C-alpha cells in the first residue's frame, strides 16, 4: 500500500519506520539532534514548504529518509489504518 504525504510525494507503507508529530516530538533534544543529523546527511525531504506538522522516517535498502510534511501525523495514521483488514 502507498501513503500520500502531500504535494506529489507518495511512499510505500512497508518502508515506514515511524510517523511523528513535530509539535510534540521536537520538545526532546534527542529528536532535534536526530533531525539536525539527518538534514546534515542529506536525508531530509521537504514535501511542502507550508507549515510542517509531521515527519515520517522511512528506510529502503538500508537508506534512511526523513520526510517533512504539512499533513498532521494523526491524519497520516488514519490514512494507513483505514485500509488495513
Phi, psi and omega in degrees: 000158181240155179233127178275123183262352183125159184050239182244029184252124178229137180232160175282135182292334180285354176267351184284127174267320180193153175241127188231142176277125183295320182297319184277325187272333183282003172293326182283135177297325179299319179293316178299319177296319178300314181293322177296316180295318179297319179293319179298324180276003179074026183261001183260133177237118175277118181285325181212156179260017172281179180300118182287141180239340183210164169225146185238125179260125181233156176220127177224124181052047179063018176247122181271139174226137176246117179262133176256123186234152176273357180269137182297146179302321180296323178293316178298318179298317179298322179298323180288312186285341181298325187255001178278141182261000000 
